[in-house]
Amino acid sequence: MKKRFGGLNRYQLPPSLYKFRDILAQFVPPFIFFQVIRTILFPTSVDVLILIILVALEVCFYFEWI
């Protein structure tokens, strides 16, 4: 019996979750652009935190970690 390491296998996820991930990947870059403009104009700690989360999410999509 083959042991699986690393938790959940990508191919065991339902197709609807893949579609949701692809849709989310399309919406993240415009949100990053909007958040950069907002952070430059009205810098608050919440805006910076949201920007960091969005950039981290985009990096995860780029390297296909999600």
mmCIF file of the N, C-alpha and C atoms, coordinates in Angstrom:
data_MODEL
# 
_entry.id   MODEL 
# 
loop_
_atom_site.group_PDB 
_atom_site.id 
_atom_site.type_symbol 
_atom_site.label_atom_id 
_atom_site.label_alt_id 
_atom_site.label_comp_id 
_atom_site.label_asym_id 
_atom_site.label_entity_id 
_atom_site.label_seq_id 
_atom_site.pdbx_PDB_ins_code 
_atom_site.Cartn_x 
_atom_site.Cartn_y 
_atom_site.Cartn_z 
_atom_site.occupancy 
_atom_site.B_iso_or_equiv 
_atom_site.pdbx_formal_charge 
_atom_site.auth_seq_id 
_atom_site.auth_comp_id 
_atom_site.auth_asym_id 
_atom_site.auth_atom_id 
_atom_site.pdbx_PDB_model_num 
ATOM 1   N N  . MET A 1 1  ? 0.840   -1.178 0.000   1.00 0.00 ? 1  MET A N  1 
ATOM 2   C CA . MET A 1 1  ? 0.000   0.000  0.000   1.00 0.00 ? 1  MET A CA 1 
ATOM 3   C C  . MET A 1 1  ? 0.886   1.243  0.000   1.00 0.00 ? 1  MET A C  1 
ATOM 4   N N  . LYS A 1 2  ? 0.586   2.150  -0.872  1.00 0.00 ? 2  LYS A N  1 
ATOM 5   C CA . LYS A 1 2  ? 1.366   3.373  -1.014  1.00 0.00 ? 2  LYS A CA 1 
ATOM 6   C C  . LYS A 1 2  ? 0.885   4.417  -0.006  1.00 0.00 ? 2  LYS A C  1 
ATOM 7   N N  . LYS A 1 3  ? 1.841   5.010  0.704   1.00 0.00 ? 3  LYS A N  1 
ATOM 8   C CA . LYS A 1 3  ? 1.503   6.060  1.667   1.00 0.00 ? 3  LYS A CA 1 
ATOM 9   C C  . LYS A 1 3  ? 1.506   7.414  0.987   1.00 0.00 ? 3  LYS A C  1 
ATOM 10  N N  . ARG A 1 4  ? 0.602   8.225  1.416   1.00 0.00 ? 4  ARG A N  1 
ATOM 11  C CA . ARG A 1 4  ? 0.497   9.566  0.875   1.00 0.00 ? 4  ARG A CA 1 
ATOM 12  C C  . ARG A 1 4  ? 1.022   10.557 1.894   1.00 0.00 ? 4  ARG A C  1 
ATOM 13  N N  . PHE A 1 5  ? 1.921   11.423 1.459   1.00 0.00 ? 5  PHE A N  1 
ATOM 14  C CA . PHE A 1 5  ? 2.436   12.468 2.329   1.00 0.00 ? 5  PHE A CA 1 
ATOM 15  C C  . PHE A 1 5  ? 1.992   13.818 1.786   1.00 0.00 ? 5  PHE A C  1 
ATOM 16  N N  . GLY A 1 6  ? 1.858   14.763 2.672   1.00 0.00 ? 6  GLY A N  1 
ATOM 17  C CA . GLY A 1 6  ? 1.541   16.116 2.238   1.00 0.00 ? 6  GLY A CA 1 
ATOM 18  C C  . GLY A 1 6  ? 0.081   16.470 2.302   1.00 0.00 ? 6  GLY A C  1 
ATOM 19  N N  . GLY A 1 7  ? -0.733  15.654 2.923   1.00 0.00 ? 7  GLY A N  1 
ATOM 20  C CA . GLY A 1 7  ? -2.132  16.025 3.126   1.00 0.00 ? 7  GLY A CA 1 
ATOM 21  C C  . GLY A 1 7  ? -3.008  15.706 1.943   1.00 0.00 ? 7  GLY A C  1 
ATOM 22  N N  . LEU A 1 8  ? -3.821  16.679 1.529   1.00 0.00 ? 8  LEU A N  1 
ATOM 23  C CA . LEU A 1 8  ? -4.852  16.483 0.523   1.00 0.00 ? 8  LEU A CA 1 
ATOM 24  C C  . LEU A 1 8  ? -4.239  16.446 -0.872  1.00 0.00 ? 8  LEU A C  1 
ATOM 25  N N  . ASN A 1 9  ? -4.662  15.492 -1.655  1.00 0.00 ? 9  ASN A N  1 
ATOM 26  C CA . ASN A 1 9  ? -4.232  15.383 -3.039  1.00 0.00 ? 9  ASN A CA 1 
ATOM 27  C C  . ASN A 1 9  ? -5.043  16.364 -3.885  1.00 0.00 ? 9  ASN A C  1 
ATOM 28  N N  . ARG A 1 10 ? -4.385  17.060 -4.794  1.00 0.00 ? 10 ARG A N  1 
ATOM 29  C CA . ARG A 1 10 ? -5.070  18.060 -5.624  1.00 0.00 ? 10 ARG A CA 1 
ATOM 30  C C  . ARG A 1 10 ? -6.191  17.444 -6.446  1.00 0.00 ? 10 ARG A C  1 
ATOM 31  N N  . TYR A 1 11 ? -6.014  16.217 -6.895  1.00 0.00 ? 11 TYR A N  1 
ATOM 32  C CA . TYR A 1 11 ? -6.960  15.611 -7.812  1.00 0.00 ? 11 TYR A CA 1 
ATOM 33  C C  . TYR A 1 11 ? -8.161  15.013 -7.096  1.00 0.00 ? 11 TYR A C  1 
ATOM 34  N N  . GLN A 1 12 ? -8.214  15.090 -5.783  1.00 0.00 ? 12 GLN A N  1 
ATOM 35  C CA . GLN A 1 12 ? -9.363  14.602 -5.042  1.00 0.00 ? 12 GLN A CA 1 
ATOM 36  C C  . GLN A 1 12 ? -10.388 15.705 -4.786  1.00 0.00 ? 12 GLN A C  1 
ATOM 37  N N  . LEU A 1 13 ? -10.096 16.913 -5.178  1.00 0.00 ? 13 LEU A N  1 
ATOM 38  C CA . LEU A 1 13 ? -11.021 18.017 -4.966  1.00 0.00 ? 13 LEU A CA 1 
ATOM 39  C C  . LEU A 1 13 ? -12.119 17.990 -6.029  1.00 0.00 ? 13 LEU A C  1 
ATOM 40  N N  . PRO A 1 14 ? -13.309 18.454 -5.692  1.00 0.00 ? 14 PRO A N  1 
ATOM 41  C CA . PRO A 1 14 ? -14.396 18.479 -6.680  1.00 0.00 ? 14 PRO A CA 1 
ATOM 42  C C  . PRO A 1 14 ? -14.142 19.516 -7.762  1.00 0.00 ? 14 PRO A C  1 
ATOM 43  N N  . PRO A 1 15 ? -14.658 19.276 -8.961  1.00 0.00 ? 15 PRO A N  1 
ATOM 44  C CA . PRO A 1 15 ? -14.439 20.219 -10.077 1.00 0.00 ? 15 PRO A CA 1 
ATOM 45  C C  . PRO A 1 15 ? -14.972 21.619 -9.792  1.00 0.00 ? 15 PRO A C  1 
ATOM 46  N N  . SER A 1 16 ? -16.026 21.740 -9.000  1.00 0.00 ? 16 SER A N  1 
ATOM 47  C CA . SER A 1 16 ? -16.563 23.064 -8.707  1.00 0.00 ? 16 SER A CA 1 
ATOM 48  C C  . SER A 1 16 ? -15.556 23.905 -7.918  1.00 0.00 ? 16 SER A C  1 
ATOM 49  N N  . LEU A 1 17 ? -14.739 23.258 -7.091  1.00 0.00 ? 17 LEU A N  1 
ATOM 50  C CA . LEU A 1 17 ? -13.718 23.987 -6.342  1.00 0.00 ? 17 LEU A CA 1 
ATOM 51  C C  . LEU A 1 17 ? -12.619 24.505 -7.268  1.00 0.00 ? 17 LEU A C  1 
ATOM 52  N N  . TYR A 1 18 ? -12.288 23.723 -8.305  1.00 0.00 ? 18 TYR A N  1 
ATOM 53  C CA . TYR A 1 18 ? -11.313 24.198 -9.297  1.00 0.00 ? 18 TYR A CA 1 
ATOM 54  C C  . TYR A 1 18 ? -11.860 25.406 -10.046 1.00 0.00 ? 18 TYR A C  1 
ATOM 55  N N  . LYS A 1 19 ? -13.138 25.364 -10.394 1.00 0.00 ? 19 LYS A N  1 
ATOM 56  C CA . LYS A 1 19 ? -13.746 26.487 -11.113 1.00 0.00 ? 19 LYS A CA 1 
ATOM 57  C C  . LYS A 1 19 ? -13.763 27.737 -10.233 1.00 0.00 ? 19 LYS A C  1 
ATOM 58  N N  . PHE A 1 20 ? -14.096 27.570 -8.952  1.00 0.00 ? 20 PHE A N  1 
ATOM 59  C CA . PHE A 1 20 ? -14.088 28.701 -8.026  1.00 0.00 ? 20 PHE A CA 1 
ATOM 60  C C  . PHE A 1 20 ? -12.686 29.288 -7.897  1.00 0.00 ? 20 PHE A C  1 
ATOM 61  N N  . ARG A 1 21 ? -11.669 28.425 -7.830  1.00 0.00 ? 21 ARG A N  1 
ATOM 62  C CA . ARG A 1 21 ? -10.288 28.883 -7.728  1.00 0.00 ? 21 ARG A CA 1 
ATOM 63  C C  . ARG A 1 21 ? -9.888  29.677 -8.974  1.00 0.00 ? 21 ARG A C  1 
ATOM 64  N N  . ASP A 1 22 ? -10.289 29.201 -10.143 1.00 0.00 ? 22 ASP A N  1 
ATOM 65  C CA . ASP A 1 22 ? -9.956  29.903 -11.383 1.00 0.00 ? 22 ASP A CA 1 
ATOM 66  C C  . ASP A 1 22 ? -10.652 31.260 -11.469 1.00 0.00 ? 22 ASP A C  1 
ATOM 67  N N  . ILE A 1 23 ? -11.902 31.319 -11.028 1.00 0.00 ? 23 ILE A N  1 
ATOM 68  C CA . ILE A 1 23 ? -12.628 32.590 -11.025 1.00 0.00 ? 23 ILE A CA 1 
ATOM 69  C C  . ILE A 1 23 ? -11.983 33.561 -10.046 1.00 0.00 ? 23 ILE A C  1 
ATOM 70  N N  . LEU A 1 24 ? -11.627 33.066 -8.871  1.00 0.00 ? 24 LEU A N  1 
ATOM 71  C CA . LEU A 1 24 ? -10.968 33.912 -7.874  1.00 0.00 ? 24 LEU A CA 1 
ATOM 72  C C  . LEU A 1 24 ? -9.630  34.430 -8.388  1.00 0.00 ? 24 LEU A C  1 
ATOM 73  N N  . ALA A 1 25 ? -8.899  33.601 -9.122  1.00 0.00 ? 25 ALA A N  1 
ATOM 74  C CA . ALA A 1 25 ? -7.603  34.015 -9.674  1.00 0.00 ? 25 ALA A CA 1 
ATOM 75  C C  . ALA A 1 25 ? -7.766  35.148 -10.692 1.00 0.00 ? 25 ALA A C  1 
ATOM 76  N N  . GLN A 1 26 ? -8.912  35.217 -11.366 1.00 0.00 ? 26 GLN A N  1 
ATOM 77  C CA . GLN A 1 26 ? -9.145  36.295 -12.319 1.00 0.00 ? 26 GLN A CA 1 
ATOM 78  C C  . GLN A 1 26 ? -9.511  37.609 -11.631 1.00 0.00 ? 26 GLN A C  1 
ATOM 79  N N  . PHE A 1 27 ? -10.109 37.533 -10.458 1.00 0.00 ? 27 PHE A N  1 
ATOM 80  C CA . PHE A 1 27 ? -10.549 38.743 -9.765  1.00 0.00 ? 27 PHE A CA 1 
ATOM 81  C C  . PHE A 1 27 ? -9.480  39.358 -8.868  1.00 0.00 ? 27 PHE A C  1 
ATOM 82  N N  . VAL A 1 28 ? -8.456  38.615 -8.511  1.00 0.00 ? 28 VAL A N  1 
ATOM 83  C CA . VAL A 1 28 ? -7.463  39.126 -7.568  1.00 0.00 ? 28 VAL A CA 1 
ATOM 84  C C  . VAL A 1 28 ? -6.623  40.278 -8.151  1.00 0.00 ? 28 VAL A C  1 
ATOM 85  N N  . PRO A 1 29 ? -6.104  40.214 -9.376  1.00 0.00 ? 29 PRO A N  1 
ATOM 86  C CA . PRO A 1 29 ? -5.287  41.342 -9.878  1.00 0.00 ? 29 PRO A CA 1 
ATOM 87  C C  . PRO A 1 29 ? -6.002  42.696 -9.913  1.00 0.00 ? 29 PRO A C  1 
ATOM 88  N N  . PRO A 1 30 ? -7.274  42.784 -10.341 1.00 0.00 ? 30 PRO A N  1 
ATOM 89  C CA . PRO A 1 30 ? -7.930  44.098 -10.257 1.00 0.00 ? 30 PRO A CA 1 
ATOM 90  C C  . PRO A 1 30 ? -8.094  44.594 -8.820  1.00 0.00 ? 30 PRO A C  1 
ATOM 91  N N  . PHE A 1 31 ? -8.365  43.671 -7.893  1.00 0.00 ? 31 PHE A N  1 
ATOM 92  C CA . PHE A 1 31 ? -8.464  44.063 -6.488  1.00 0.00 ? 31 PHE A CA 1 
ATOM 93  C C  . PHE A 1 31 ? -7.123  44.558 -5.966  1.00 0.00 ? 31 PHE A C  1 
ATOM 94  N N  . ILE A 1 32 ? -6.034  43.939 -6.403  1.00 0.00 ? 32 ILE A N  1 
ATOM 95  C CA . ILE A 1 32 ? -4.701  44.401 -5.986  1.00 0.00 ? 32 ILE A CA 1 
ATOM 96  C C  . ILE A 1 32 ? -4.460  45.811 -6.506  1.00 0.00 ? 32 ILE A C  1 
ATOM 97  N N  . PHE A 1 33 ? -4.792  46.044 -7.769  1.00 0.00 ? 33 PHE A N  1 
ATOM 98  C CA . PHE A 1 33 ? -4.608  47.377 -8.352  1.00 0.00 ? 33 PHE A CA 1 
ATOM 99  C C  . PHE A 1 33 ? -5.412  48.426 -7.577  1.00 0.00 ? 33 PHE A C  1 
ATOM 100 N N  . PHE A 1 34 ? -6.683  48.123 -7.311  1.00 0.00 ? 34 PHE A N  1 
ATOM 101 C CA . PHE A 1 34 ? -7.527  49.040 -6.555  1.00 0.00 ? 34 PHE A CA 1 
ATOM 102 C C  . PHE A 1 34 ? -6.962  49.273 -5.153  1.00 0.00 ? 34 PHE A C  1 
ATOM 103 N N  . GLN A 1 35 ? -6.478  48.210 -4.529  1.00 0.00 ? 35 GLN A N  1 
ATOM 104 C CA . GLN A 1 35 ? -5.975  48.329 -3.158  1.00 0.00 ? 35 GLN A CA 1 
ATOM 105 C C  . GLN A 1 35 ? -4.670  49.115 -3.113  1.00 0.00 ? 35 GLN A C  1 
ATOM 106 N N  . VAL A 1 36 ? -3.836  48.997 -4.136  1.00 0.00 ? 36 VAL A N  1 
ATOM 107 C CA . VAL A 1 36 ? -2.597  49.791 -4.191  1.00 0.00 ? 36 VAL A CA 1 
ATOM 108 C C  . VAL A 1 36 ? -2.939  51.277 -4.281  1.00 0.00 ? 36 VAL A C  1 
ATOM 109 N N  . ILE A 1 37 ? -3.893  51.619 -5.148  1.00 0.00 ? 37 ILE A N  1 
ATOM 110 C CA . ILE A 1 37 ? -4.308  53.021 -5.273  1.00 0.00 ? 37 ILE A CA 1 
ATOM 111 C C  . ILE A 1 37 ? -4.886  53.522 -3.953  1.00 0.00 ? 37 ILE A C  1 
ATOM 112 N N  . ARG A 1 38 ? -5.734  52.715 -3.330  1.00 0.00 ? 38 ARG A N  1 
ATOM 113 C CA . ARG A 1 38 ? -6.346  53.108 -2.060  1.00 0.00 ? 38 ARG A CA 1 
ATOM 114 C C  . ARG A 1 38 ? -5.297  53.261 -0.963  1.00 0.00 ? 38 ARG A C  1 
ATOM 115 N N  . THR A 1 39 ? -4.304  52.356 -0.941  1.00 0.00 ? 39 THR A N  1 
ATOM 116 C CA . THR A 1 39 ? -3.264  52.418 0.079   1.00 0.00 ? 39 THR A CA 1 
ATOM 117 C C  . THR A 1 39 ? -2.368  53.647 -0.114  1.00 0.00 ? 39 THR A C  1 
ATOM 118 N N  . ILE A 1 40 ? -2.139  54.017 -1.358  1.00 0.00 ? 40 ILE A N  1 
ATOM 119 C CA . ILE A 1 40 ? -1.320  55.209 -1.616  1.00 0.00 ? 40 ILE A CA 1 
ATOM 120 C C  . ILE A 1 40 ? -2.068  56.479 -1.197  1.00 0.00 ? 40 ILE A C  1 
ATOM 121 N N  . LEU A 1 41 ? -3.373  56.532 -1.484  1.00 0.00 ? 41 LEU A N  1 
ATOM 122 C CA . LEU A 1 41 ? -4.147  57.733 -1.173  1.00 0.00 ? 41 LEU A CA 1 
ATOM 123 C C  . LEU A 1 41 ? -4.515  57.843 0.303   1.00 0.00 ? 41 LEU A C  1 
ATOM 124 N N  . PHE A 1 42 ? -4.973  56.743 0.887   1.00 0.00 ? 42 PHE A N  1 
ATOM 125 C CA . PHE A 1 42 ? -5.421  56.740 2.284   1.00 0.00 ? 42 PHE A CA 1 
ATOM 126 C C  . PHE A 1 42 ? -4.746  55.605 3.042   1.00 0.00 ? 42 PHE A C  1 
ATOM 127 N N  . PRO A 1 43 ? -3.493  55.744 3.408   1.00 0.00 ? 43 PRO A N  1 
ATOM 128 C CA . PRO A 1 43 ? -2.789  54.627 4.042   1.00 0.00 ? 43 PRO A CA 1 
ATOM 129 C C  . PRO A 1 43 ? -3.256  54.372 5.473   1.00 0.00 ? 43 PRO A C  1 
ATOM 130 N N  . THR A 1 44 ? -3.808  53.198 5.672   1.00 0.00 ? 44 THR A N  1 
ATOM 131 C CA . THR A 1 44 ? -4.151  52.739 7.018   1.00 0.00 ? 44 THR A CA 1 
ATOM 132 C C  . THR A 1 44 ? -3.578  51.340 7.175   1.00 0.00 ? 44 THR A C  1 
ATOM 133 N N  . SER A 1 45 ? -3.512  50.895 8.392   1.00 0.00 ? 45 SER A N  1 
ATOM 134 C CA . SER A 1 45 ? -2.950  49.564 8.630   1.00 0.00 ? 45 SER A CA 1 
ATOM 135 C C  . SER A 1 45 ? -3.842  48.469 8.050   1.00 0.00 ? 45 SER A C  1 
ATOM 136 N N  . VAL A 1 46 ? -5.147  48.688 8.024   1.00 0.00 ? 46 VAL A N  1 
ATOM 137 C CA . VAL A 1 46 ? -6.068  47.694 7.455   1.00 0.00 ? 46 VAL A CA 1 
ATOM 138 C C  . VAL A 1 46 ? -5.852  47.579 5.944   1.00 0.00 ? 46 VAL A C  1 
ATOM 139 N N  . ASP A 1 47 ? -5.661  48.709 5.273   1.00 0.00 ? 47 ASP A N  1 
ATOM 140 C CA . ASP A 1 47 ? -5.413  48.687 3.835   1.00 0.00 ? 47 ASP A CA 1 
ATOM 141 C C  . ASP A 1 47 ? -4.120  47.956 3.502   1.00 0.00 ? 47 ASP A C  1 
ATOM 142 N N  . VAL A 1 48 ? -3.099  48.191 4.280   1.00 0.00 ? 48 VAL A N  1 
ATOM 143 C CA . VAL A 1 48 ? -1.823  47.515 4.047   1.00 0.00 ? 48 VAL A CA 1 
ATOM 144 C C  . VAL A 1 48 ? -1.971  46.015 4.290   1.00 0.00 ? 48 VAL A C  1 
ATOM 145 N N  . LEU A 1 49 ? -2.706  45.641 5.313   1.00 0.00 ? 49 LEU A N  1 
ATOM 146 C CA . LEU A 1 49 ? -2.926  44.225 5.611   1.00 0.00 ? 49 LEU A CA 1 
ATOM 147 C C  . LEU A 1 49 ? -3.704  43.538 4.490   1.00 0.00 ? 49 LEU A C  1 
ATOM 148 N N  . ILE A 1 50 ? -4.742  44.185 3.996   1.00 0.00 ? 50 ILE A N  1 
ATOM 149 C CA . ILE A 1 50 ? -5.512  43.628 2.872   1.00 0.00 ? 50 ILE A CA 1 
ATOM 150 C C  . ILE A 1 50 ? -4.634  43.493 1.644   1.00 0.00 ? 50 ILE A C  1 
ATOM 151 N N  . LEU A 1 51 ? -3.790  44.477 1.386   1.00 0.00 ? 51 LEU A N  1 
ATOM 152 C CA . LEU A 1 51 ? -2.891  44.423 0.238   1.00 0.00 ? 51 LEU A CA 1 
ATOM 153 C C  . LEU A 1 51 ? -1.902  43.265 0.361   1.00 0.00 ? 51 LEU A C  1 
ATOM 154 N N  . ILE A 1 52 ? -1.366  43.066 1.546   1.00 0.00 ? 52 ILE A N  1 
ATOM 155 C CA . ILE A 1 52 ? -0.427  41.957 1.765   1.00 0.00 ? 52 ILE A CA 1 
ATOM 156 C C  . ILE A 1 52 ? -1.124  40.612 1.538   1.00 0.00 ? 52 ILE A C  1 
ATOM 157 N N  . ILE A 1 53 ? -2.345  40.485 2.023   1.00 0.00 ? 53 ILE A N  1 
ATOM 158 C CA . ILE A 1 53 ? -3.093  39.234 1.840   1.00 0.00 ? 53 ILE A CA 1 
ATOM 159 C C  . ILE A 1 53 ? -3.382  38.984 0.366   1.00 0.00 ? 53 ILE A C  1 
ATOM 160 N N  . LEU A 1 54 ? -3.780  40.020 -0.357  1.00 0.00 ? 54 LEU A N  1 
ATOM 161 C CA . LEU A 1 54 ? -4.067  39.865 -1.787  1.00 0.00 ? 54 LEU A CA 1 
ATOM 162 C C  . LEU A 1 54 ? -2.816  39.506 -2.584  1.00 0.00 ? 54 LEU A C  1 
ATOM 163 N N  . VAL A 1 55 ? -1.697  40.133 -2.265  1.00 0.00 ? 55 VAL A N  1 
ATOM 164 C CA . VAL A 1 55 ? -0.447  39.825 -2.972  1.00 0.00 ? 55 VAL A CA 1 
ATOM 165 C C  . VAL A 1 55 ? -0.002  38.395 -2.656  1.00 0.00 ? 55 VAL A C  1 
ATOM 166 N N  . ALA A 1 56 ? -0.146  37.972 -1.417  1.00 0.00 ? 56 ALA A N  1 
ATOM 167 C CA . ALA A 1 56 ? 0.203   36.593 -1.056  1.00 0.00 ? 56 ALA A CA 1 
ATOM 168 C C  . ALA A 1 56 ? -0.694  35.599 -1.785  1.00 0.00 ? 56 ALA A C  1 
ATOM 169 N N  . LEU A 1 57 ? -1.973  35.919 -1.912  1.00 0.00 ? 57 LEU A N  1 
ATOM 170 C CA . LEU A 1 57 ? -2.893  35.058 -2.646  1.00 0.00 ? 57 LEU A CA 1 
ATOM 171 C C  . LEU A 1 57 ? -2.510  34.972 -4.116  1.00 0.00 ? 57 LEU A C  1 
ATOM 172 N N  . GLU A 1 58 ? -2.117  36.099 -4.704  1.00 0.00 ? 58 GLU A N  1 
ATOM 173 C CA . GLU A 1 58 ? -1.705  36.097 -6.108  1.00 0.00 ? 58 GLU A CA 1 
ATOM 174 C C  . GLU A 1 58 ? -0.421  35.286 -6.309  1.00 0.00 ? 58 GLU A C  1 
ATOM 175 N N  . VAL A 1 59 ? 0.506   35.383 -5.376  1.00 0.00 ? 59 VAL A N  1 
ATOM 176 C CA . VAL A 1 59 ? 1.737   34.585 -5.459  1.00 0.00 ? 59 VAL A CA 1 
ATOM 177 C C  . VAL A 1 59 ? 1.403   33.090 -5.384  1.00 0.00 ? 59 VAL A C  1 
ATOM 178 N N  . CYS A 1 60 ? 0.460   32.741 -4.520  1.00 0.00 ? 60 CYS A N  1 
ATOM 179 C CA . CYS A 1 60 ? 0.030   31.333 -4.418  1.00 0.00 ? 60 CYS A CA 1 
ATOM 180 C C  . CYS A 1 60 ? -0.601  30.855 -5.717  1.00 0.00 ? 60 CYS A C  1 
ATOM 181 N N  . PHE A 1 61 ? -1.405  31.697 -6.357  1.00 0.00 ? 61 PHE A N  1 
ATOM 182 C CA . PHE A 1 61 ? -1.994  31.322 -7.638  1.00 0.00 ? 61 PHE A CA 1 
ATOM 183 C C  . PHE A 1 61 ? -0.926  31.200 -8.715  1.00 0.00 ? 61 PHE A C  1 
ATOM 184 N N  . TYR A 1 62 ? 0.045   32.093 -8.711  1.00 0.00 ? 62 TYR A N  1 
ATOM 185 C CA . TYR A 1 62 ? 1.096   32.087 -9.726  1.00 0.00 ? 62 TYR A CA 1 
ATOM 186 C C  . TYR A 1 62 ? 1.935   30.807 -9.646  1.00 0.00 ? 62 TYR A C  1 
ATOM 187 N N  . PHE A 1 63 ? 2.306   30.412 -8.447  1.00 0.00 ? 63 PHE A N  1 
ATOM 188 C CA . PHE A 1 63 ? 3.132   29.219 -8.277  1.00 0.00 ? 63 PHE A CA 1 
ATOM 189 C C  . PHE A 1 63 ? 2.300   27.939 -8.116  1.00 0.00 ? 63 PHE A C  1 
ATOM 190 N N  . GLU A 1 64 ? 0.967   28.070 -8.257  1.00 0.00 ? 64 GLU A N  1 
ATOM 191 C CA . GLU A 1 64 ? 0.027   26.955 -8.164  1.00 0.00 ? 64 GLU A CA 1 
ATOM 192 C C  . GLU A 1 64 ? 0.157   26.204 -6.851  1.00 0.00 ? 64 GLU A C  1 
ATOM 193 N N  . TRP A 1 65 ? 0.268   26.946 -5.752  1.00 0.00 ? 65 TRP A N  1 
ATOM 194 C CA . TRP A 1 65 ? 0.294   26.348 -4.432  1.00 0.00 ? 65 TRP A CA 1 
ATOM 195 C C  . TRP A 1 65 ? -1.110  26.099 -3.922  1.00 0.00 ? 65 TRP A C  1 
ATOM 196 N N  . ILE A 1 66 ? -2.090  26.751 -4.532  1.00 0.00 ? 66 ILE A N  1 
ATOM 197 C CA . ILE A 1 66 ? -3.491  26.552 -4.151  1.00 0.00 ? 66 ILE A CA 1 
ATOM 198 C C  . ILE A 1 66 ? -4.178  25.806 -5.268  1.00 0.00 ? 66 ILE A C  1 
# 
